[in-house]
Amino acid sequence: MCRGTFPLFSESTYSVAPANAKEQVRNSADLVVASNAEDGVAAFLESAFQL
């Protein structure tokens, strides 16, 4: 699956998807983090932006 399938991913420099995202989304992301139930995206943002 190419990044062009997901317009937001195509517009971004770096894409992140939670582990519980659909397979196509996970395969298109640059990084797969823990699921939303585990606050994976929040943990990524805290780490990436030193929050």
C-alpha positions in Angstrom: 0.0 0.0 0.0 1.4 3.3 -0.9 1.3 6.5 1.1 -0.9 8.1 -1.7 -3.8 5.9 -0.6 -4.1 8.1 2.6 -4.1 11.8 1.6 -3.1 13.0 5.1 -0.1 10.7 5.1 0.9 12.1 1.7 0.8 15.6 3.0 2.8 14.8 6.2 6.5 14.5 6.6 6.1 11.6 9.1 3.1 9.4 9.7 2.2 7.5 12.9 -0.6 5.0 13.4 -1.8 3.2 16.5 -1.4 -0.6 16.7 -5.1 -1.1 16.5 -5.5 0.8 13.2 -6.6 -1.0 10.1 -3.8 -3.0 8.5 -3.7 -0.8 5.4 -3.2 2.3 7.7 -0.5 0.5 9.7 1.3 -0.6 6.6 1.3 2.9 5.2 2.6 4.6 8.3 6.2 5.4 9.0 5.8 4.3 12.6 3.3 2.1 14.4 2.9 2.9 18.1 0.9 1.3 20.9 -2.8 1.1 20.6 -5.2 3.9 21.5 -6.2 1.9 24.6 -2.6 2.2 25.7 -2.3 5.9 24.8 0.2 5.1 22.1 -0.2 8.3 20.0 -0.2 10.4 23.2 3.1 8.8 24.3 4.6 9.3 20.9 3.6 13.0 20.9 5.0 13.5 24.4 8.3 11.9 23.4 8.6 13.6 20.0 7.8 17.0 21.2 9.3 16.7 24.7 6.0 17.5 26.4 
